[in-house]
Amino acid sequence: MLKARIIIDKERTVGEIDKRIYGSFIEHLGRAVYGGIYEPAHPHADDRGFRKDVLELVRELDVPIVRYPGGNFVSAFRWEDSVGPVAQRPKRLDVVWHAVEPNEIGVNEFAEWAKRAGSEVMMVLNLGSRGIDAARSLLEYCNHPSGTYWSDLRVSHGIKEPHDFKVWGLGNEMDGPWQIGHKGAEEYGRLANEVGKSMKLFDPTLELVACGSSNRRMPTFPQWEATVLDFCYDQVDYVSPHSYYGNETDDLPTYLAQSLGMDEFITAVANACDFVKAKKRSRKTINLSFDEWNVWFHTAHDNSVRSPWTVGPPRLEDIYTFEDALAVGCLMITLLRHADRVKIACLAQLVNVIAPIMTENGGPAWRQTIFYPFLHASRYGRGVALDVLVESPVYDNKEFGEVPYLESVATYDEGSGQVTIFAVNRSQDDPVLLECDLRSQTDPHVVEHVTLEHENAKATNTKENPDNVAPRTISGAKVENGTLTTRLPALSWNVIRIGVRP
């Protein structure tokens, strides 16, 4: 058995956790919208055609913000096509994802879905094929009460009250040559500045997100961030790194260590932001909106499309394994460890497309394996992230060097009076005997120890067996003389909740 130790002092904090770190993402891609959140012929459809079973699962995750409508889709999106009487909306070819977009779900419908899901909307602007005028028009349509052309058009569409979207993305992955309207850093930085300026003139309280690097392997990273922010630093509030992780070589020790790569990526992006801050002698700090992150490799290189040029052809429907859930747990821990700078994050995506929720058209919806670590973090990882000291045995890895078997973070929520420890045991063979020093806490006691484990790392959840991989509560955790001791099973995700007195 391996032995590890954690020291927790609730006075040593990383930073306050913005609840929007548990955001997600819906793009007009595959069956995310049509057959995912929206299926009017489904037996569980509500009065607007939204699947109630999906809404229940989204509410269970408690997703505070959802990025929409893309993604690559947004860089050719004509928002005007998506509003007004549905029967009069044009059908368009979506050349990015080889589909037909019927525009049955658009800006207003998605705003209503988000309201029913208990979420805010991060509206992403098309800065690929369009620019300042389209952005200003959409903002006026969505956020102005009435009395102008675009706001009165919204009212005529049956939406009397403005949506009042507060978070806006200035394009998507504009550093990527695959993007429609791909731009160089200077070109994009100038455009983001001018679009941001026009939006802040309308409402200076808007929060604007500039495109960061699509991943840390981009040849322009991190110069992209430095150049873009050199132009638009005063207008934007966040920069958005994106990154996906996978196990293409079936090397589990390396796969579970990829959160170390995410840690390096976040640090580098934050440093690039701070370089521009110093250069401009600014008092303003740019934070991160990590608004695309997930495990994605099962279908990452599958460019085939079943039933192309139809509505909602299935695409990128990764079936997640138990080991994928562990990887997502490690990534979630990393985001929390950077809660001082990562204020928004979006698990990409939410339904069917590389998603924690899967559906069958006309059939059931179920939780994928990755649903659970995200659920636990969203439910219990509130308050402040704590700067914990972790002492763990390590293993050698050719890509990441020394990797600790124990990946962990802790949070303290004054409202609930709980310290929560999130921990992944990366060892395939040995449990970890965990000792946690809680001496700075008052009257600590174990509330619950939940674990996610399975004897088969490749185990999945299916519609026939939706609970094959599911968490359970285990016993054995105890606190004596201010020290918690418990056993973390081999290859496991763990949530240990400790009650404390203020």
C-alpha positions in Angstrom: 0.0 0.0 0.0 1.2 3.5 -0.9 1.2 6.2 1.7 0.5 9.9 1.1 0.0 13.0 3.2 -1.9 16.2 2.8 -1.7 19.3 5.0 -4.7 21.6 4.8 -4.8 25.1 6.3 -8.0 26.9 5.5 -6.2 30.2 5.9 -3.9 29.3 3.0 -6.1 29.9 0.0 -5.4 29.9 -3.8 -8.4 32.1 -4.5 -12.2 32.3 -4.5 -13.9 29.8 -6.8 -16.1 31.4 -9.4 -19.0 29.1 -9.9 -18.7 29.6 -13.7 -15.6 27.3 -13.6 -18.3 24.6 -13.8 -19.7 25.9 -17.1 -20.3 23.9 -20.3 -20.8 24.3 -24.0 -23.5 23.6 -26.6 -22.6 23.9 -30.3 -24.7 23.3 -33.4 -22.6 20.2 -34.1 -23.8 16.6 -34.5 -26.7 15.8 -32.1 -25.8 18.3 -29.5 -28.9 20.4 -30.3 -31.1 18.4 -32.6 -31.6 15.1 -30.8 -29.8 16.3 -27.8 -31.4 19.3 -26.0 -34.2 19.6 -28.6 -36.4 16.8 -29.9 -40.0 17.9 -30.2 -41.3 14.4 -31.1 -39.7 12.8 -28.0 -42.1 11.4 -25.4 -40.3 13.6 -22.8 -40.4 16.8 -24.8 -41.8 19.9 -23.1 -44.0 22.6 -24.6 -41.0 24.1 -26.5 -39.6 20.7 -27.7 -36.8 20.5 -25.2 -36.1 17.1 -23.8 -37.1 17.2 -20.1 -34.9 14.1 -19.3 -31.8 16.0 -20.6 -32.8 19.2 -18.7 -33.0 17.2 -15.5 -29.5 15.8 -16.0 -28.2 19.3 -16.8 -29.8 20.7 -13.7 -28.3 17.8 -11.7 -24.8 19.0 -12.8 -25.7 22.6 -11.8 -24.1 24.2 -14.8 -24.0 28.0 -14.2 -23.1 29.1 -17.7 -23.2 27.6 -21.2 -21.2 28.8 -24.2 -23.2 29.0 -27.4 -23.5 28.6 -30.4 -19.9 27.5 -31.1 -17.2 26.5 -31.6 -16.3 26.3 -35.2 -19.9 26.6 -36.2 -20.0 30.2 -35.1 -17.5 31.5 -37.6 -20.0 31.3 -40.4 -23.1 31.9 -38.3 -25.7 34.4 -39.4 -27.6 35.1 -36.3 -30.4 36.9 -38.1 -31.3 33.5 -39.7 -32.0 32.1 -36.2 -34.7 34.5 -35.0 -38.3 35.3 -36.0 -41.1 32.9 -37.0 -39.5 29.4 -37.3 -41.4 28.6 -40.5 -39.8 31.6 -42.2 -36.2 30.9 -41.2 -33.9 29.8 -43.9 -32.2 26.4 -43.9 -28.4 26.8 -44.4 -25.6 24.4 -45.3 -23.1 24.2 -42.4 -19.9 23.4 -44.3 -17.9 23.1 -41.1 -19.7 20.0 -39.9 -21.3 18.9 -43.2 -24.8 19.3 -42.0 -28.0 21.2 -42.7 -28.8 23.9 -40.2 -32.6 24.3 -40.1 -32.5 27.2 -37.6 -35.3 25.7 -35.5 -33.2 26.5 -32.5 -31.7 30.0 -32.4 -30.8 32.8 -30.1 -34.2 33.1 -28.4 -34.9 29.4 -28.1 -31.5 28.8 -26.6 -32.0 31.6 -24.1 -35.2 30.0 -23.0 -33.5 26.5 -22.8 -30.7 28.0 -20.6 -33.3 29.6 -18.3 -35.0 26.2 -17.9 -31.6 24.6 -17.2 -30.8 27.2 -14.6 -27.8 28.6 -16.6 -26.6 31.8 -18.0 -25.5 32.1 -21.7 -22.0 33.0 -22.9 -22.9 34.3 -26.4 -20.1 33.8 -28.9 -19.8 36.3 -31.8 -18.9 35.5 -35.3 -15.6 37.2 -36.0 -14.7 34.9 -38.8 -17.0 35.7 -41.7 -18.5 38.8 -40.0 -17.4 41.7 -37.7 -18.4 44.9 -35.9 -21.8 45.6 -37.4 -23.2 42.1 -36.9 -21.8 42.1 -33.4 -23.4 45.4 -32.5 -26.7 44.4 -34.0 -26.8 41.1 -32.1 -26.0 42.9 -28.9 -28.8 45.5 -29.4 -31.2 42.7 -30.3 -30.4 40.7 -27.2 -29.8 43.3 -24.5 -31.6 46.6 -25.3 -35.1 46.9 -23.8 -36.9 48.5 -26.8 -37.3 51.6 -28.9 -34.7 50.8 -31.6 -34.7 48.7 -34.7 -33.1 45.6 -33.4 -34.6 45.6 -30.0 -38.1 46.2 -31.4 -37.5 43.3 -33.8 -36.9 41.1 -30.8 -40.1 42.4 -29.2 -42.0 41.6 -32.4 -40.6 38.1 -32.2 -42.5 37.7 -28.9 -39.5 38.4 -26.5 -40.5 41.5 -24.6 -37.8 41.5 -22.0 -34.1 41.6 -23.1 -31.9 38.6 -22.5 -29.3 40.7 -20.9 -26.4 38.4 -21.7 -23.4 39.5 -19.7 -20.6 37.3 -21.1 -19.6 37.5 -24.7 -17.0 35.6 -26.6 -15.1 37.5 -29.3 -14.9 34.7 -31.9 -13.7 31.2 -31.7 -10.1 29.8 -32.1 -9.1 32.5 -34.5 -5.5 31.3 -34.4 -6.6 28.0 -36.1 -6.1 27.6 -39.9 -9.1 25.3 -39.8 -11.3 28.3 -38.8 -13.5 30.0 -41.3 -12.1 33.6 -41.3 -8.8 32.5 -39.6 -6.8 35.6 -38.8 -3.2 36.4 -37.7 -2.7 37.7 -34.2 -2.4 41.4 -35.2 -5.4 41.3 -37.4 -7.5 39.5 -34.8 -6.2 41.7 -32.0 -7.3 44.9 -33.8 -10.7 43.4 -34.6 -11.3 42.2 -31.1 -10.3 45.7 -29.8 -12.8 47.5 -32.1 -15.6 45.0 -31.4 -14.9 45.2 -27.7 -14.8 49.0 -27.8 -18.3 49.2 -29.4 -19.7 46.7 -26.9 -18.3 48.4 -23.9 -19.6 51.7 -25.1 -23.1 50.1 -25.0 -22.5 48.5 -21.6 -19.2 48.8 -19.7 -20.3 46.0 -17.4 -20.1 43.4 -20.1 -17.5 40.7 -19.7 -15.6 40.0 -22.9 -13.5 36.9 -23.8 -10.7 37.2 -26.3 -9.6 34.1 -28.2 -6.4 32.5 -26.8 -4.5 29.6 -28.3 -6.4 26.6 -29.4 -3.8 24.4 -27.7 -0.3 24.7 -26.4 1.1 22.9 -29.5 0.1 25.7 -31.7 3.2 27.2 -33.4 2.0 30.7 -32.5 1.7 29.9 -28.7 2.2 31.9 -26.5 3.1 34.8 -28.8 -0.5 34.8 -29.9 -1.7 35.8 -26.5 0.9 38.5 -26.1 0.2 40.0 -29.5 -3.6 39.9 -29.3 -3.6 41.4 -25.8 -1.2 44.1 -26.9 -4.1 45.4 -29.0 -7.2 44.7 -26.9 -6.0 44.5 -23.3 -8.1 47.5 -22.2 -11.3 46.1 -23.7 -11.3 42.4 -22.7 -11.6 40.7 -19.4 -10.6 37.1 -20.2 -8.5 35.2 -22.7 -9.6 31.7 -23.6 -7.2 28.8 -23.9 -8.6 25.6 -25.3 -7.3 22.0 -24.9 -8.3 18.4 -25.2 -6.6 15.3 -23.9 -6.5 11.7 -24.9 -5.0 8.2 -24.6 -4.4 7.4 -28.3 -1.4 5.1 -27.4 -3.2 3.3 -24.6 -0.6 4.4 -22.1 -2.6 4.9 -18.9 0.2 6.3 -16.7 0.9 9.0 -19.3 -2.8 9.6 -19.9 -3.5 10.3 -16.2 -0.5 12.6 -16.0 -1.7 14.9 -18.7 -3.2 17.2 -16.1 0.4 18.3 -15.5 0.4 19.5 -19.1 -2.8 21.5 -18.4 -1.1 23.0 -15.4 1.8 24.2 -17.5 -0.5 25.5 -20.1 -2.5 27.6 -17.7 0.6 29.0 -16.1 2.1 30.0 -19.4 -1.1 31.7 -20.6 -1.4 33.6 -17.2 2.2 34.6 -17.6 1.6 35.9 -21.1 -1.3 38.0 -19.8 0.8 39.4 -17.0 3.6 40.2 -19.4 1.3 42.5 -21.3 0.0 43.9 -18.0 3.5 44.8 -17.0 4.3 46.2 -20.5 1.2 48.4 -20.4 1.8 49.3 -16.7 -1.8 48.4 -16.1 -3.5 47.7 -12.8 -6.0 45.4 -14.5 -5.5 41.6 -14.5 -6.7 39.5 -17.4 -8.1 36.2 -16.1 -8.7 32.9 -18.0 -11.9 31.5 -19.5 -10.9 27.9 -20.3 -14.0 27.5 -22.3 -13.2 24.3 -24.2 -11.6 21.4 -22.2 -12.3 17.7 -22.0 -11.1 14.3 -22.9 -11.5 13.8 -26.7 -9.7 11.2 -28.7 -12.0 8.3 -29.4 -13.4 10.1 -32.4 -10.9 13.0 -32.7 -9.6 11.8 -36.1 -12.8 10.5 -37.5 -13.7 12.8 -40.3 -16.4 10.6 -41.7 -20.0 11.8 -41.4 -23.0 9.4 -41.3 -25.8 11.0 -43.3 -24.0 14.2 -44.4 -26.0 17.3 -45.3 -28.9 16.3 -43.0 -30.1 17.8 -39.7 -28.1 16.6 -36.7 -26.0 13.8 -38.3 -24.2 12.0 -35.5 -20.6 13.2 -34.9 -17.9 13.0 -32.3 -20.0 10.8 -30.0 -17.2 9.6 -27.7 -18.2 6.7 -25.5 -16.3 7.4 -22.3 -14.5 4.8 -20.2 -13.8 4.7 -16.5 -10.2 5.7 -17.1 -11.6 8.8 -19.0 -13.5 9.7 -15.8 -10.2 9.6 -13.8 -8.6 11.8 -16.4 -11.4 14.3 -16.2 -11.1 14.2 -12.4 -7.4 15.1 -12.7 -8.2 18.0 -15.1 -10.9 19.3 -12.8 -8.5 19.3 -9.9 -6.0 21.3 -12.0 -8.6 23.9 -12.8 -9.5 24.3 -9.1 -5.8 24.7 -8.2 -5.8 27.7 -10.6 -9.0 29.2 -9.2 -7.2 32.5 -8.7 -6.9 32.9 -12.5 -9.3 30.5 -14.1 -12.7 32.1 -13.5 -14.7 30.5 -16.3 -14.3 27.0 -17.7 -16.6 25.1 -20.1 -16.6 21.3 -20.3 -16.9 20.7 -24.0 -19.5 19.7 -24.8 -22.7 19.0 -22.8 -24.9 16.5 -24.7 -23.9 13.7 -27.2 -20.9 15.5 -28.7 -17.9 14.6 -26.5 -20.3 14.9 -23.6 -21.1 13.7 -20.1 -24.8 13.2 -21.2 -25.8 10.8 -23.9 -29.2 10.4 -25.6 -30.9 8.1 -28.1 -33.2 9.8 -30.5 -36.7 8.8 -29.3 -35.1 6.9 -26.4 -33.4 7.4 -23.0 -30.8 9.8 -21.8 -28.0 8.5 -19.5 -24.9 9.6 -17.6 -21.5 8.9 -19.1 -18.6 8.0 -16.8 -17.2 11.5 -16.9 -20.5 12.9 -15.6 -19.5 12.0 -12.0 -16.3 13.9 -11.3 -17.8 17.0 -12.9 -20.9 16.5 -10.9 -19.0 16.2 -7.6 -16.8 19.2 -8.2 -19.8 21.3 -9.2 -21.8 20.3 -6.2 -19.1 20.4 -3.5 -16.2 22.5 -4.9 -17.6 25.8 -3.9 -16.2 28.6 -1.7 -12.4 29.0 -1.9 -9.7 26.7 -3.3 -7.1 25.8 -0.7 -3.3 25.8 -1.2 -2.7 22.3 0.1 0.6 20.6 0.6 0.6 17.1 -1.0 3.3 14.6 -0.1 3.0 11.6 -2.4 5.2 8.8 -3.8 5.9 9.3 -7.5 6.4 7.3 -10.7 8.7 8.1 -13.6 7.1 9.1 -16.9 9.0 9.8 -20.1 6.8 12.7 -21.0 6.1 14.4 -17.6 9.0 13.2 -15.4 8.1 12.5 -11.8 4.3 12.1 -11.5 2.7 11.9 -8.0 0.4 8.9 -7.6 -1.9 11.2 -5.6 -3.5 14.2 -7.5 -5.5 16.3 -5.0 -7.0 19.7 -4.1 -9.2 20.9 -1.3 -11.9 23.5 -1.0 -13.5 25.3 1.9 -17.1 26.5 1.7 -18.0 28.7 4.7 -21.7 28.5 3.8 -21.9 24.7 4.2 -19.2 24.6 6.8 -17.3 21.9 4.9 -13.8 21.2 3.7 -13.9 19.0 0.6 -10.9 16.9 -0.6 -10.9 15.8 -4.2 -8.3 13.1 -4.9 -7.4 10.7 -7.7 -5.2 7.7 -7.0 -3.3 7.1 -10.3 -1.8 3.8 -9.2 -3.2 0.8 -11.1 -2.1 -1.7 -8.5 -2.0 -0.1 -5.0 -4.4 1.7 -2.8 -3.2 4.8 -1.1 -3.3 5.2 2.7 -4.1 8.9 3.0 -3.2 10.9 6.1 -4.6 14.5 6.1 -3.5 17.0 8.7 -6.5 19.1 9.7 -5.1 20.7 12.8 -6.1 24.2 11.7 -9.8 23.2 11.5 -12.2 23.4 14.4 -13.9 20.1 15.4 -13.4 18.3 12.0 -15.5 15.3 11.4 -16.1 13.1 8.4 -19.4 13.7 6.6 -18.9 11.4 3.6 -16.4 9.6 1.5 -17.5 8.9 -2.0 -15.4 7.0 -4.5 -15.7 6.1 -8.2 -13.8 2.9 -9.0 -14.1 -0.1 -11.4 -12.2 -3.3 -11.9 -12.1 -2.6 -15.7 -10.5 0.7 -16.7 -12.2 0.4 -20.1 -15.7 0.0 -18.6 -18.4 2.3 -20.0 -22.0 3.2 -19.3 -24.6 2.3 -21.9 -28.4 2.7 -22.3 -28.7 -1.0 -21.4 -26.4 -0.6 -18.3 -26.3 3.1 -17.4 -25.0 2.6 -13.9 -22.1 0.2 -14.8 -19.7 2.9 -13.6 -21.2 4.9 -10.7 -20.0 6.4 -7.5 -20.6 4.8 -4.1 -20.2 5.8 -0.5 -17.5 3.9 1.4 -16.7 3.6 5.1 -13.4 3.7 7.0 -12.5 7.4 6.9 -12.1 8.8 10.4 -10.6 11.9 12.1 -8.7 11.5 15.4 -6.7 14.3 17.0 -7.1 16.6 14.0 -5.8 14.0 11.5 -8.0 12.3 8.8 -7.0 8.8 7.7 -8.7 6.9 4.9 -8.0 4.5 2.1 -8.1 5.5 -1.5 -8.7 2.4 -3.8 -6.3 1.8 -6.6 -7.4 3.8 -9.7 -10.1 5.8 -8.1 -11.7 9.2 -7.9 -12.5 10.3 -4.4 -14.6 13.0 -2.7 -14.1 13.3 1.1 -16.3 15.9 2.8 -15.2 17.1 6.2 -17.5 19.1 8.4 -15.8 21.9 10.5 -17.0 24.6 12.8 -16.3 28.2 11.8 
